[in-house]
């Protein structure tokens, strides 16, 4: 019988000895360019890069990486697109639905690797509906079925341009108690949370307060014991950095000022920001002024940012490194200490601690084979 599908004492003991107690310095190398805090192995139709191929792509360039699919499946509606099979959410008007099997797929892919390669990966649970009060039960069930595998939950989405309106069923919300339950459980277990929530609505009025900003801050403040990474600092493809009022003579972006305000807030010290996605990189390098402002903020708060690619099922190493090199103008202005933390150190710190806490929770809460 395949032990991957059973929460056995043998598997749990192996997980505890390997995953929780393997320090970061034994898992990576100073020669690696970065650790990837935001990586999708599969796409919106649950197809992607074979796990063995991804390890080759990481090679000697990517030290460690999160590992998750996409929790949403694009429906192929013949009534909508006929013989054309959409592979992306913008290629069809048909709805998206939550695809819970993604967690089993990710776990089995991870467990198919030799131990030394597993040590470089941090699988994440994504296959739950954040508008469902039973979401916590799904997360717990995944941990019980695959002890020793997962380090966190996410990337999952509350508000996302063009995606949220397509999701079948109840609309996810920052004010939903189902989300509070997810955050609370993650905090109790020690799971890192990667959350996508746009800071604003698409095509928002210039100078207006971002629509979701205050809700987001209030939600984050309500869960101080949970380690949270806000994906993309709230930006998107058309959700641009917040701008100053039209009457402002400088017309300077306010987005970095908003982020800095959150970084200064002592009630948000558990919140980190990932600078993943090529769309986000475009904003950071849009002008010499943008490069300078972005680098200044990263140098000032180097402990709170993590680099990630947000790549989806890359075909080769060149594709995997493309987003990283988009940031070269900003990275060139960082201090050596800040660059090390943002590209590697913060990932090691957060995910090493998550591994330790989650494995400890599993040791106490996951029944061993034969126990009552």
N, C-alpha and C positions, 0 to 999 in steps of 0.2 A: 504493500500500500504506500502511496506517495505521501511522505511526511509533510509536504508543503501544504497539504489541505487539512492538517490536524494540529490543534493547539496542544502538542505533546510536551511532556517534561523534558524530553531529549532535545527537541527543537528549541524550547525556551532557554534551556541551559546553554546551548550552543550560541544562541543569539546574545545572551547576556555576556558571555565570555569574549565574543568577537566584537560586537557592535558598540557596547557601552564602554568598554575598557580600552579601545584602540585610540590612542591620542592622535590629534591631527598631524603632528609632525611625522608620524609613522605612515600616514596615509598619503601624503603629498610630497611636494618638493619645492624648494625655493625657485626652481627653474620654471615652474608652471606660470602661465600668464595670469590666470584668475581661477576662482571658483565660481560656478554658475548658479546663482540663487533662484533662477527662473527658467525652467526648461520643460517643454512639452515633448514627450516621446511620440505621441500620436496626435492626429488631427480631428476635425469635426465629423469624420466618418470612421473614426477609431482605427485608422491605418497610419503606419509610420515607419520609423527607422528600427530595424532589428536591434535588439539590445547589444548583441555582439559587435555590430557595426558602430553603434554609438560609442562603445568603449574604444574602438579604433579611432573614431573622430576626436574623442577627448585626447587620446594619445599623450604626448608630453606637453600639451598646451593648456588643457583644462584639468586642474587638480581634483576637485570634487564638484558634484553637481546634484541639485535636486532632480527628482524624477517623477513626473506626473503626466497623465493624459489630459484630455479635455472632458469635463463632466457632461457636456452637452453633445447630443447626436443630431446631426441635420437629417430631417426626414426627406426621403426621396418620394415625392408625391408625383405620380404619373399624370394626375390631373393638372399639375402645375408646370412641370418641366418636361413631360413626355419621356423620351428615351435618354434625355440628358441627365446624367447622374451627378448632382451637385456634391462638391467636396468641401465647400466653404459656406459660411452662413450668409454671405452676400450674393451667392449664386442661385438662390431660390427664395420664393415667398413662403414656402412651406415652413411649418414651425420647427423649433428645436425642442428636444425632450431630454430629461436627465437619464444618463446611461451609467447605471451603478456598477456594471460589470467591469468598468475601467479599472477599479481598484484591484480586482482579482487579476486582471491582465498585467498590471504594473507589478504586483507582488510576485507573480509567477515568472515574469521576465527577470526581475531582480534575483530571485532564488535560483534561476538557471545558471547564474554566473559563479565562478570560483570565488572563494572568500576574499582574496586580496582585491578583486575588482568590486565586490559588494561594498568594501570599506570606503570606496570613493563616491558612493551614491547615497542619497537621502530620499527615499520614496515618500510621497505625500498622498493623503487620502482626498479625493475630489468628488467621488460619485454620489453625492447627497444633494438634496433639495433644501436650500437654506430657508425656504418658506414653509418647511414641514417640521412640525414639532417633534416628529420621529427622526429627524436628521441625526440627533445625538445617538440614537439606537443603532443607526447604520454605522457610524464611526466606531462605536464600541464593538460592534459585531466584527468589523474588519480587523480591529486590534486583537480580538480573541481568536480569530481564524488564522491570522498571520502574525503571531508574536515575533518580535525581533526584526521586523521589516520597516515599519513606518516611523518617521520622525516628525511629521506634521500634517496639517490639512491645507489644501489649496494647491494651486490658485483656484478659488471659487469667486463667484461674481454676485454682487447685489445690483448696482446700477452700471450698465455698460451700453454705450452708444450702439444702436442698431441691433444689439443682441437681446437685451432685456425684453423689448416688445415682442420678440419672436418666441420666447419660452412659453411652452404650453403650461396651463395651470395657473395657480396663484402667483401674483407678482411679488418678487422678493423686495424686502424693505429694510432699511436700517432700523426702523422702529418696531420690527416684528420680534416678539418674544422668542420665536424659534431661533433667531440669530443669537440672542442673548444666551440661550441654552448651549449653542455650539461654542461660543466664546468661553463660557464658564467651564464646560467640560474640557476644552483644550487646555485651559489654565490648570485645572485639577490634575490632568495627566502629564502636562509638560510639553504638549504638542505646539510647535511653531505654527502660526497661522499666516498664510499669504492670502490677502484679500484684494480683489479688484473692485474698486468703487470709484466711478468717475466723480471728479470734484464738482462737475457742472453738467448742465444739459447741452446737447449739441447746438451750435449756432447761438450761444447765449449773447445777451446784450452786453456790449462793452462797458466796463465800469461797474456793472452790477455785482453784488456779492454772489459768489458761486452757489448755486442752488442747494447742493448737498453738503456744503462745507460744515455748517453748524451741526447738522445731524450727524455727520461723520465724527466730528470732534466729541460730541456728547456720547456717542456710542463707544468710542475708544476709551473715554474717561471712565465709563461704567465698568471696565474690565481691566483693572490695573495689574492683575496677577497673570495676565495672558500675554505672551510674547507675540506681537503682531508686526507683520511687514506689509506696509501699504504699497501695493504694486503700482509702478509707474508714477509715483507721487500724485496719483489721481488724474493723470492726463490720458488722452486718447488720440484717435486719428483726426477727429474734428473737434474734440474737446481740447482747445488750445490753452496755453498758459493764460491765466487771468490778466487782463490789461488794466492799466490805470484809467481813470475817468477821461472822457473825451475832452474835458476842459483842462486837463493837466498839460502843462507846457512840455514836460519831459515825455509823456506817453510811455513810460517805462513799464515793463511787465511787473505785475504784483505777485505772480505765482511763487517766486522764490521768497518773497517777503512773507507770504502766507505760510509756507513750509517752515521758514525760520521761526515764526511765531509759535508754531506747534513744537518745534525742537526746544524752545525756551520754556515751554509749559511743563512744570514739574509733574502735573497729573498725566502727562503723555510720555513719560520717560521710558515706558515699555513699548513704545511705537517706533519702528524703524521704517525706512523707505528704500525700495529698490529702484534703481535707475535702469530698468530693463526696457526693451522694445526699441526697434529702429525709429519708430515714430517719435519717441521721447528724445532720442539722440539728436534728431533733426532740430528740435527746439533748442537744445543745449549748445549746438554749434552753428546756429543760424546767423550769427554775426560775431565780430570780435568782442562786442560788449556782452553778448550772451555767454560767450566762452569765459570771459573774465568774471562775470557775476556768478556763474555756476561753479567755477573753480574756487572762488572765494568762500562760497557756502560750504562746499565739501571740505575745504581745508579747516574751516571753523568748527565743523561738527563731524569729524571723520569716523566717530564711533557709531553713527546712526544710519549710514548708507551702505547698501550692498549692490554690487554690480551683478546683472543677469542679462542673458541674451534675449529671453522670450522667444527663442527659436522654436519652430514647430516642425518636428520630423526632418531635420536637415539631411541632405544627401551626402555631404562631404565636409571635411574640416574647413575648407575655405568659406563655405556658407556659415559654419558655426562661428568663425572668427570675424565675420564681416561687421557685426554690430559692435564688437569690442573695438575694432580699429576706427569706427566712426567717432569714438570718444577720444582718440589720440590727442586732438588739440586741447581738450580739457585735462586729460591725464598729464600732459606735459607741464601743466601749471600747478600740479599738486606737489606737496612736500612728499619726500620718500615715505614718511610715517603714515600720512593720510592715504596715499596710494596703496600701501600694503594692507591697511585695514579695510579699505573699501573693496579691493579686489580679492582679498583672501581672509584676512584676520577676523573680520566681523562674521563672516560665514562660519569659520571654524568655531568661534566662540558660541554663537547661537545654536548651531546644530550639534556640536559636541554636548552642550548642556541638555538639549532636547533628547538626544540619544540616552543620556544617563537617566533623565527623569522618566522617560517613557518605558525604558527597560525595567526600571524600579517599579513603576505602576503595574506593568505586566506581571512581574514576579509576585506581586501581592494579589492581583485580581484575575489573572487568567488561570483557569483550572487546569491542572496537569492530568494527563491521561490516567484514567482509573480512579481519580479522586471523586468524592461525593459532593 
